[in-house]
């Protein structure tokens, strides 16, 4: 353990610990942690709360850290996410950094859990192509839409988009196993935006979108009406259970609207025909 040792550099001393499996060096002043490349059997590395501004050294480390499974770099000064050729990496925690660009990352074959919350991402470009990813947190960034990135995530179960600036769900990628979507504190103005989810997330069970402009008193009814034309069967909305009574009420409201629209259509047609009649009579004269 090298936590809270006021370290500013690692030096070469770590190279003597060839069989080290777990290394924690939290709460120091480290700017460069590239010496970890010389510890070939590491399984977990925690260098949170330091001054690390780049992990580009990992991009070229194809023959190093072959067994690393968990990497934690929370509360550093990272500004970009590079490719990570760490073949066994399953959990990556990069929250509370200054990451504004993940385009070069371009995915990973083994990561199951990725935390990019509290960064400066304006786009999700590069955050995709992770066939084993199950949990993705990109809350508290600067996202306005979700159409870029998030492709190739067939096993994703939970997606957290809380506290962004998302106003549109257009272009939402297909995530057929997604069960929990969190959109709290965004700028979604109308429940109609949820139409974009109908084909993309058929397994969705829980949706949280409190503190959006669309979060009106009748939100539950509107959501159930929109998703009645899909295979989605929500169980919870904004942390409240959806009951059979809720579904029946939504079905009744939908039927009433369809009836009202049909009556309005017939009335408009009748008025149009009535308006044509004098013209036709005048033409005969």
C-alpha positions as CSV (number, residue, x, y, z in Angstrom):
1,X,0.0,0.0,0.0
2,X,1.3,3.4,-1.0
3,X,-1.7,5.5,-0.1
4,X,-1.2,9.0,1.3
5,X,2.6,8.9,1.2
6,X,3.0,12.3,-0.4
7,X,4.6,10.7,-3.3
8,X,5.5,12.8,-6.4
9,X,7.1,10.1,-8.4
10,X,7.4,6.3,-8.3
11,X,11.0,5.8,-9.3
12,X,12.3,2.4,-10.3
13,X,11.8,0.7,-6.9
14,X,8.6,-1.0,-7.9
15,X,10.4,-3.0,-10.6
16,X,11.6,-5.3,-7.8
17,X,8.1,-6.4,-7.1
18,X,7.6,-8.6,-10.1
19,X,4.9,-10.7,-8.5
20,X,2.8,-7.9,-7.0
21,X,-0.9,-8.5,-7.6
22,X,-2.6,-5.5,-6.0
23,X,-1.3,-2.0,-5.9
24,X,-3.0,1.0,-4.3
25,X,-1.3,4.5,-4.4
26,X,-4.3,6.8,-3.7
27,X,-4.1,10.4,-2.4
28,X,-0.6,11.3,-3.5
29,X,0.8,13.9,-5.9
30,X,1.8,11.5,-8.7
31,X,1.8,12.9,-12.3
32,X,3.3,9.9,-14.0
33,X,2.5,6.2,-13.2
34,X,4.1,4.6,-16.2
35,X,6.4,2.6,-13.9
36,X,3.5,0.2,-13.4
37,X,4.3,-1.3,-16.8
38,X,7.1,-3.1,-15.1
39,X,4.9,-5.0,-12.7
40,X,3.7,-7.7,-15.1
41,X,1.3,-9.6,-12.9
42,X,-0.9,-6.8,-11.5
43,X,-4.6,-7.6,-11.2
44,X,-5.8,-4.3,-9.7
45,X,-4.4,-0.8,-9.8
46,X,-5.8,2.1,-7.9
47,X,-4.2,5.5,-8.4
48,X,-7.1,7.7,-7.6
49,X,-6.7,11.2,-6.2
50,X,-3.4,12.0,-7.8
51,X,-2.3,14.5,-10.6
52,X,-2.2,12.1,-13.5
53,X,-3.1,14.0,-16.7
54,X,-2.4,11.3,-19.3
55,X,-2.5,7.5,-19.6
56,X,-1.3,7.5,-23.2
57,X,1.5,5.2,-22.1
58,X,-1.0,2.4,-21.8
59,X,-2.0,2.7,-25.5
60,X,1.4,1.2,-26.5
61,X,1.6,-1.3,-23.7
62,X,0.4,-4.4,-25.7
63,X,2.9,-6.7,-23.9
64,X,2.4,-5.2,-20.4
65,X,-0.2,-5.5,-17.7
66,X,-1.7,-8.6,-19.5
67,X,-3.5,-9.7,-16.3
68,X,-4.9,-6.3,-15.1
69,X,-8.6,-6.6,-14.3
70,X,-9.4,-3.4,-12.6
71,X,-8.1,0.1,-13.1
72,X,-9.2,3.0,-10.9
73,X,-8.1,6.6,-11.8
74,X,-10.8,8.5,-10.1
75,X,-10.1,12.2,-9.3
76,X,-7.1,12.8,-11.5
77,X,-6.6,15.3,-14.3
78,X,-7.2,13.1,-17.4
79,X,-8.4,15.0,-20.4
80,X,-8.7,12.2,-23.0
81,X,-9.4,8.4,-23.1
82,X,-6.9,6.6,-25.3
83,X,-7.0,3.0,-26.6
84,X,-6.4,0.5,-23.7
85,X,-5.0,-2.8,-25.0
86,X,-5.3,-4.4,-21.6
87,X,-6.7,-7.8,-22.6
88,X,-8.3,-8.8,-19.3
89,X,-9.5,-5.4,-18.1
90,X,-13.1,-5.8,-16.8
91,X,-13.7,-2.7,-14.6
92,X,-12.5,0.9,-15.5
93,X,-13.2,3.8,-13.1
94,X,-12.4,7.2,-14.6
95,X,-14.9,9.4,-12.9
96,X,-14.2,12.9,-11.7
97,X,-11.6,13.8,-14.2
98,X,-11.5,16.3,-17.1
99,X,-12.1,14.0,-20.0
100,X,-13.5,15.8,-22.9
101,X,-12.7,13.3,-25.7
102,X,-13.1,9.6,-25.9
103,X,-13.0,9.2,-29.7
104,X,-9.6,7.4,-29.7
105,X,-10.7,4.8,-27.2
106,X,-12.9,3.0,-29.8
107,X,-14.0,0.2,-27.5
108,X,-12.7,-2.8,-25.6
109,X,-13.5,-6.5,-25.8
110,X,-13.6,-7.3,-22.1
111,X,-14.7,-4.3,-20.1
112,X,-17.9,-5.0,-18.2
113,X,-18.2,-1.8,-16.0
114,X,-17.2,1.7,-17.1
115,X,-17.6,4.9,-15.1
116,X,-17.0,8.1,-16.9
117,X,-19.2,10.3,-14.7
118,X,-18.3,13.8,-13.7
119,X,-16.1,14.6,-16.8
120,X,-16.5,17.0,-19.7
121,X,-17.7,14.9,-22.5
122,X,-19.9,16.7,-25.1
123,X,-20.2,13.6,-27.3
124,X,-20.1,9.9,-26.7
125,X,-18.1,9.2,-29.8
126,X,-15.7,6.3,-29.1
127,X,-17.8,5.0,-26.2
128,X,-19.0,1.9,-28.0
129,X,-17.8,-1.5,-29.3
130,X,-17.8,-3.1,-25.9
131,X,-19.5,-6.5,-26.3
132,X,-19.3,-7.4,-22.6
133,X,-20.2,-4.0,-21.1
134,X,-23.1,-4.3,-18.6
135,X,-22.9,-1.0,-16.7
136,X,-22.1,2.5,-18.2
137,X,-22.2,5.7,-16.2
138,X,-21.8,9.0,-18.1
139,X,-23.7,11.1,-15.7
140,X,-22.7,14.7,-15.0
141,X,-21.0,15.4,-18.3
142,X,-22.0,18.0,-21.0
143,X,-24.0,15.8,-23.3
144,X,-26.8,17.3,-25.4
145,X,-27.7,14.2,-27.4
146,X,-26.9,10.5,-27.6
147,X,-26.8,9.7,-31.3
148,X,-23.0,9.6,-31.5
149,X,-21.4,6.6,-29.8
150,X,-23.1,3.9,-27.8
151,X,-22.9,1.5,-30.7
152,X,-22.0,-2.1,-30.3
153,X,-23.1,-2.6,-26.6
154,X,-25.2,-5.8,-27.0
155,X,-25.0,-6.8,-23.3
156,X,-25.5,-3.4,-21.6
157,X,-28.0,-3.6,-18.8
158,X,-27.8,-0.2,-17.1
159,X,-27.1,3.2,-18.6
160,X,-26.8,6.3,-16.4
161,X,-27.2,9.7,-18.2
162,X,-28.1,11.8,-15.2
163,X,-27.3,15.6,-15.0
164,X,-26.5,16.2,-18.7
165,X,-28.2,18.6,-21.1
166,X,-29.9,16.0,-23.3
167,X,-33.0,17.3,-25.1
168,X,-33.4,14.7,-27.7
169,X,-33.3,10.9,-27.8
170,X,-33.2,10.7,-31.6
171,X,-30.7,8.2,-32.9
172,X,-30.7,6.2,-29.7
173,X,-28.7,3.1,-30.4
174,X,-30.1,-0.5,-30.2
175,X,-29.4,-2.0,-26.8
176,X,-31.6,-5.1,-26.8
177,X,-30.6,-6.1,-23.2
178,X,-30.9,-2.7,-21.6
179,X,-33.1,-2.9,-18.5
180,X,-32.5,0.3,-16.6
181,X,-32.2,3.8,-18.2
182,X,-31.6,6.8,-16.0
183,X,-32.2,10.2,-17.5
184,X,-32.7,12.3,-14.4
185,X,-32.0,16.1,-14.6
186,X,-31.8,16.6,-18.3
187,X,-33.8,18.8,-20.7
188,X,-36.3,16.4,-22.3
189,X,-39.3,18.6,-22.9
190,X,-41.9,16.1,-24.0
191,X,-42.6,12.4,-23.4
192,X,-42.8,12.1,-27.2
193,X,-39.0,11.8,-27.2
194,X,-39.5,8.3,-25.8
195,X,-40.7,7.2,-29.1
196,X,-37.1,6.9,-30.1
197,X,-36.7,4.1,-27.5
198,X,-39.5,1.9,-28.7
199,X,-37.5,-0.2,-31.1
200,X,-34.1,0.4,-29.5
201,X,-34.5,-1.0,-26.0
202,X,-37.2,-3.7,-26.0
203,X,-36.1,-5.2,-22.7
204,X,-36.4,-1.9,-20.7
205,X,-37.9,-2.5,-17.3
206,X,-37.1,0.7,-15.4
207,X,-37.0,4.3,-16.6
208,X,-36.0,7.3,-14.4
209,X,-36.4,10.8,-15.8
210,X,-37.3,13.0,-12.8
211,X,-36.5,16.7,-13.0
212,X,-37.0,17.0,-16.7
213,X,-39.5,19.5,-18.3
214,X,-41.4,16.4,-19.4
215,X,-41.9,15.1,-15.9
216,X,-45.5,16.3,-15.6
217,X,-48.2,14.8,-13.4
218,X,-49.5,12.7,-16.3
219,X,-46.1,11.4,-17.3
220,X,-46.9,7.8,-16.4
221,X,-50.0,7.7,-18.7
222,X,-48.1,9.4,-21.6
223,X,-45.2,7.0,-21.3
224,X,-47.4,3.9,-21.3
225,X,-49.4,5.2,-24.3
226,X,-46.2,5.8,-26.3
227,X,-44.7,2.4,-25.4
228,X,-48.0,0.5,-26.0
229,X,-46.9,0.3,-29.6
230,X,-43.6,-1.5,-28.7
231,X,-42.5,-4.7,-27.0
232,X,-41.4,-2.7,-23.9
233,X,-43.1,-3.6,-20.6
234,X,-42.0,-1.1,-18.0
235,X,-42.2,-2.2,-14.4
236,X,-41.0,1.1,-12.8
237,X,-41.1,4.7,-13.8
238,X,-39.4,7.3,-11.6
239,X,-38.9,4.7,-9.0
240,X,-42.7,4.0,-8.8
241,X,-44.2,0.6,-9.7
242,X,-46.4,0.5,-12.7
243,X,-49.6,-1.4,-11.9
244,X,-52.3,-3.1,-14.0
245,X,-54.5,-0.2,-13.2
246,X,-52.0,2.2,-14.7
247,X,-51.9,0.2,-17.9
248,X,-55.7,0.1,-18.1
249,X,-56.0,3.8,-17.5
250,X,-53.4,4.5,-20.3
251,X,-55.3,2.1,-22.6
252,X,-58.6,3.9,-21.9
253,X,-57.0,7.3,-22.5
254,X,-55.4,6.1,-25.8
255,X,-58.8,4.7,-27.0
256,X,-60.6,8.0,-26.1
257,X,-57.9,10.0,-28.1
258,X,-58.2,7.7,-31.1
259,X,-62.0,8.1,-31.0
260,X,-61.8,11.9,-30.7
261,X,-59.3,12.1,-33.5
262,X,-61.6,9.9,-35.7
263,X,-64.6,12.1,-35.0
264,X,-62.6,15.2,-35.7
265,X,-61.4,13.8,-39.0
266,X,-65.0,12.9,-40.0
267,X,-66.2,16.4,-39.0
268,X,-63.5,18.0,-41.1
269,X,-64.4,15.9,-44.1
270,X,-68.0,16.8,-43.7
271,X,-67.2,20.5,-43.6
272,X,-65.0,20.1,-46.6
273,X,-67.8,18.4,-48.6
274,X,-70.3,21.0,-47.5
275,X,-68.0,23.8,-48.6
276,X,-67.7,22.2,-52.0
277,X,-71.4,22.0,-52.6
278,X,-72.2,25.7,-53.5
279,X,-69.3,25.7,-55.8
280,X,-70.6,22.7,-57.7
281,X,-74.1,24.2,-57.9
282,X,-72.8,27.4,-59.3
283,X,-70.8,25.6,-61.9
284,X,-74.0,23.8,-63.1
285,X,-75.8,27.1,-63.6
